[in-house]
Amino acid sequence: MLRQARNRVLARVFAALAHAGMDDLREPHMTVFQWPGPHGVGPLELARRAEMSKQAMNQLLGTLERAGYIVRRRDPSHGKQRVIELTERGWRAIAVIRRAVVSVERDVERKLGARRYRALIAGLREI
């Protein structure tokens, strides 16, 4: 049931992204854009957050960089290490994703009512 709910949320997110002209984003890219986001973080930390290899994360970052969502820059405080910076397009994608998720949350709260919605959120946090 959680997978079905997740799929519905993702469908709304991708519909919103497509409407905003960002139909090149796919589900694997969401591991990069998930909260708290990639800005100022290195590939190794993003890979750790997503529980994937650094190599796989670098492939995702490469597609996002080529599509204009991010840039990879040298970390001035760590020499050879790189950090991710969102481009204007990347910040717009984050904003679209957040609005879509908030919209889903509001719809669920309207459907369940405030009390049941709070119970759902509490239960999900406990899990």
Phi and psi in degrees as GROMACS dihedral restraints (atoms count N, CA, C in turn):
[ dihedral_restraints ]
;  ai    aj    ak    al  type     phi  dphi    fc
    3     4     5     6     1   -64.7    20    10
    4     5     6     7     1   -37.1    20    10
    6     7     8     9     1   -65.0    20    10
    7     8     9    10     1   -40.5    20    10
    9    10    11    12     1   -63.5    20    10
   10    11    12    13     1   -42.9    20    10
   12    13    14    15     1   -62.6    20    10
   13    14    15    16     1   -43.9    20    10
   15    16    17    18     1   -60.1    20    10
   16    17    18    19     1   -43.8    20    10
   18    19    20    21     1   -62.5    20    10
   19    20    21    22     1   -37.8    20    10
   21    22    23    24     1   -67.2    20    10
   22    23    24    25     1   -40.5    20    10
   24    25    26    27     1   -63.1    20    10
   25    26    27    28     1   -47.2    20    10
   27    28    29    30     1   -61.2    20    10
   28    29    30    31     1   -38.4    20    10
   30    31    32    33     1   -60.7    20    10
   31    32    33    34     1   -41.7    20    10
   33    34    35    36     1   -66.9    20    10
   34    35    36    37     1   -40.6    20    10
   36    37    38    39     1   -62.6    20    10
   37    38    39    40     1   -46.7    20    10
   39    40    41    42     1   -69.3    20    10
   40    41    42    43     1   -32.4    20    10
   42    43    44    45     1   -64.5    20    10
   43    44    45    46     1   -43.2    20    10
   45    46    47    48     1   -65.3    20    10
   46    47    48    49     1   -41.5    20    10
   48    49    50    51     1   -63.5    20    10
   49    50    51    52     1   -43.5    20    10
   51    52    53    54     1   -62.6    20    10
   52    53    54    55     1   -41.8    20    10
   54    55    56    57     1   -61.7    20    10
   55    56    57    58     1   -31.6    20    10
   57    58    59    60     1   -86.9    20    10
   58    59    60    61     1     6.4    20    10
   60    61    62    63     1    84.0    20    10
   61    62    63    64     1    19.9    20    10
   63    64    65    66     1  -118.8    20    10
   64    65    66    67     1    51.3    20    10
   66    67    68    69     1   -80.6    20    10
   67    68    69    70     1     5.4    20    10
   69    70    71    72     1   -87.2    20    10
   70    71    72    73     1    -8.5    20    10
   72    73    74    75     1   -81.6    20    10
   73    74    75    76     1   140.2    20    10
   75    76    77    78     1  -124.7    20    10
   76    77    78    79     1   171.9    20    10
   78    79    80    81     1   -55.1    20    10
   79    80    81    82     1   -43.3    20    10
   81    82    83    84     1   -58.6    20    10
   82    83    84    85     1   -30.4    20    10
   84    85    86    87     1   -65.5    20    10
   85    86    87    88     1   -23.2    20    10
   87    88    89    90     1   -64.5    20    10
   88    89    90    91     1   -23.5    20    10
   90    91    92    93     1   -64.6    20    10
   91    92    93    94     1   -27.3    20    10
   93    94    95    96     1   -80.8    20    10
   94    95    96    97     1   -40.5    20    10
   96    97    98    99     1   -84.7    20    10
   97    98    99   100     1    -9.4    20    10
   99   100   101   102     1   -62.5    20    10
  100   101   102   103     1   154.4    20    10
  102   103   104   105     1   -55.9    20    10
  103   104   105   106     1   136.2    20    10
  105   106   107   108     1   -91.4    20    10
  106   107   108   109     1    10.2    20    10
  108   109   110   111     1    93.0    20    10
  109   110   111   112     1   166.8    20    10
  111   112   113   114     1   -91.2    20    10
  112   113   114   115     1   -10.7    20    10
  114   115   116   117     1   -60.9    20    10
  115   116   117   118     1   122.5    20    10
  117   118   119   120     1    81.8    20    10
  118   119   120   121     1     7.5    20    10
  120   121   122   123     1  -109.8    20    10
  121   122   123   124     1   149.7    20    10
  123   124   125   126     1   -86.3    20    10
  124   125   126   127     1   160.3    20    10
  126   127   128   129     1   -56.7    20    10
  127   128   129   130     1   -37.1    20    10
  129   130   131   132     1   -63.9    20    10
  130   131   132   133     1   -42.2    20    10
  132   133   134   135     1   -66.6    20    10
  133   134   135   136     1   -40.4    20    10
  135   136   137   138     1   -63.0    20    10
  136   137   138   139     1   -40.5    20    10
  138   139   140   141     1   -63.3    20    10
  139   140   141   142     1   -40.9    20    10
  141   142   143   144     1   -62.6    20    10
  142   143   144   145     1   -46.5    20    10
  144   145   146   147     1   -58.3    20    10
  145   146   147   148     1   -40.6    20    10
  147   148   149   150     1   -86.6    20    10
  148   149   150   151     1    -4.0    20    10
  150   151   152   153     1    56.4    20    10
  151   152   153   154     1    51.1    20    10
  153   154   155   156     1  -138.3    20    10
  154   155   156   157     1   169.4    20    10
  156   157   158   159     1   -72.1    20    10
  157   158   159   160     1   156.4    20    10
  159   160   161   162     1   -62.8    20    10
  160   161   162   163     1   -36.4    20    10
  162   163   164   165     1   -63.2    20    10
  163   164   165   166     1   -45.9    20    10
  165   166   167   168     1   -63.8    20    10
  166   167   168   169     1   -40.9    20    10
  168   169   170   171     1   -63.2    20    10
  169   170   171   172     1   -42.2    20    10
  171   172   173   174     1   -62.7    20    10
  172   173   174   175     1   -32.5    20    10
  174   175   176   177     1   -65.5    20    10
  175   176   177   178     1   -45.3    20    10
  177   178   179   180     1   -60.6    20    10
  178   179   180   181     1   -44.9    20    10
  180   181   182   183     1   -62.0    20    10
  181   182   183   184     1   -36.9    20    10
  183   184   185   186     1   -61.9    20    10
  184   185   186   187     1   -43.3    20    10
  186   187   188   189     1   -66.9    20    10
  187   188   189   190     1   -38.4    20    10
  189   190   191   192     1   -68.1    20    10
  190   191   192   193     1   -35.8    20    10
  192   193   194   195     1   -68.4    20    10
  193   194   195   196     1   -45.0    20    10
  195   196   197   198     1   -63.1    20    10
  196   197   198   199     1   -31.1    20    10
  198   199   200   201     1   -84.2    20    10
  199   200   201   202     1    -4.9    20    10
  201   202   203   204     1    88.0    20    10
  202   203   204   205     1    17.9    20    10
  204   205   206   207     1   -89.5    20    10
  205   206   207   208     1   -29.8    20    10
  207   208   209   210     1  -139.1    20    10
  208   209   210   211     1   165.3    20    10
  210   211   212   213     1  -132.6    20    10
  211   212   213   214     1   148.3    20    10
  213   214   215   216     1  -105.9    20    10
  214   215   216   217     1   127.1    20    10
  216   217   218   219     1  -126.7    20    10
  217   218   219   220     1   157.0    20    10
  219   220   221   222     1   -65.0    20    10
  220   221   222   223     1   137.7    20    10
  222   223   224   225     1   -78.2    20    10
  223   224   225   226     1   115.0    20    10
  225   226   227   228     1   -61.8    20    10
  226   227   228   229     1   -22.7    20    10
  228   229   230   231     1   -92.9    20    10
  229   230   231   232     1    -7.8    20    10
  231   232   233   234     1  -132.3    20    10
  232   233   234   235     1    21.4    20    10
  234   235   236   237     1    61.1    20    10
  235   236   237   238     1   -97.5    20    10
  237   238   239   240     1   -79.4    20    10
  238   239   240   241     1   -19.6    20    10
  240   241   242   243     1   -69.4    20    10
  241   242   243   244     1   154.5    20    10
  243   244   245   246     1  -114.4    20    10
  244   245   246   247     1   153.8    20    10
  246   247   248   249     1  -126.8    20    10
  247   248   249   250     1   156.1    20    10
  249   250   251   252     1   -96.0    20    10
  250   251   252   253     1   136.9    20    10
  252   253   254   255     1  -126.3    20    10
  253   254   255   256     1   133.9    20    10
  255   256   257   258     1   -75.4    20    10
  256   257   258   259     1   140.1    20    10
  258   259   260   261     1   -85.9    20    10
  259   260   261   262     1   177.5    20    10
  261   262   263   264     1   -56.7    20    10
  262   263   264   265     1   -41.9    20    10
  264   265   266   267     1   -62.6    20    10
  265   266   267   268     1   -39.4    20    10
  267   268   269   270     1   -64.4    20    10
  268   269   270   271     1   -42.8    20    10
  270   271   272   273     1   -63.8    20    10
  271   272   273   274     1   -37.3    20    10
  273   274   275   276     1   -64.9    20    10
  274   275   276   277     1   -40.1    20    10
  276   277   278   279     1   -61.1    20    10
  277   278   279   280     1   -45.0    20    10
  279   280   281   282     1   -58.3    20    10
  280   281   282   283     1   -44.0    20    10
  282   283   284   285     1   -64.2    20    10
  283   284   285   286     1   -41.9    20    10
  285   286   287   288     1   -63.8    20    10
  286   287   288   289     1   -44.7    20    10
  288   289   290   291     1   -60.0    20    10
  289   290   291   292     1   -47.6    20    10
  291   292   293   294     1   -61.8    20    10
  292   293   294   295     1   -43.9    20    10
  294   295   296   297     1   -61.7    20    10
  295   296   297   298     1   -41.1    20    10
  297   298   299   300     1   -64.5    20    10
  298   299   300   301     1   -42.4    20    10
  300   301   302   303     1   -66.0    20    10
  301   302   303   304     1   -43.2    20    10
  303   304   305   306     1   -61.2    20    10
  304   305   306   307     1   -40.0    20    10
  306   307   308   309     1   -61.4    20    10
  307   308   309   310     1   -43.6    20    10
  309   310   311   312     1   -61.7    20    10
  310   311   312   313     1   -46.2    20    10
  312   313   314   315     1   -59.8    20    10
  313   314   315   316     1   -42.3    20    10
  315   316   317   318     1   -64.3    20    10
  316   317   318   319     1   -41.0    20    10
  318   319   320   321     1   -62.5    20    10
  319   320   321   322     1   -42.5    20    10
  321   322   323   324     1   -65.1    20    10
  322   323   324   325     1   -42.5    20    10
  324   325   326   327     1   -62.7    20    10
  325   326   327   328     1   -41.1    20    10
  327   328   329   330     1   -62.8    20    10
  328   329   330   331     1   -40.8    20    10
  330   331   332   333     1   -68.8    20    10
  331   332   333   334     1   -42.6    20    10
  333   334   335   336     1   -87.1    20    10
  334   335   336   337     1   -25.5    20    10
  336   337   338   339     1    90.0    20    10
  337   338   339   340     1   156.2    20    10
  339   340   341   342     1   -60.4    20    10
  340   341   342   343     1   -44.2    20    10
  342   343   344   345     1   -65.2    20    10
  343   344   345   346     1   -48.5    20    10
  345   346   347   348     1   -66.2    20    10
  346   347   348   349     1   -35.2    20    10
  348   349   350   351     1   -63.5    20    10
  349   350   351   352     1   -46.4    20    10
  351   352   353   354     1   -60.1    20    10
  352   353   354   355     1   -39.0    20    10
  354   355   356   357     1   -65.1    20    10
  355   356   357   358     1   -39.8    20    10
  357   358   359   360     1   -61.3    20    10
  358   359   360   361     1   -48.7    20    10
  360   361   362   363     1   -61.0    20    10
  361   362   363   364     1   -44.0    20    10
  363   364   365   366     1   -61.2    20    10
  364   365   366   367     1   -42.5    20    10
  366   367   368   369     1   -64.3    20    10
  367   368   369   370     1   -41.9    20    10
  369   370   371   372     1   -64.6    20    10
  370   371   372   373     1   -39.7    20    10
  372   373   374   375     1   -64.1    20    10
  373   374   375   376     1   -38.1    20    10
  375   376   377   378     1   -66.8    20    10
  376   377   378   379     1   -37.4    20    10
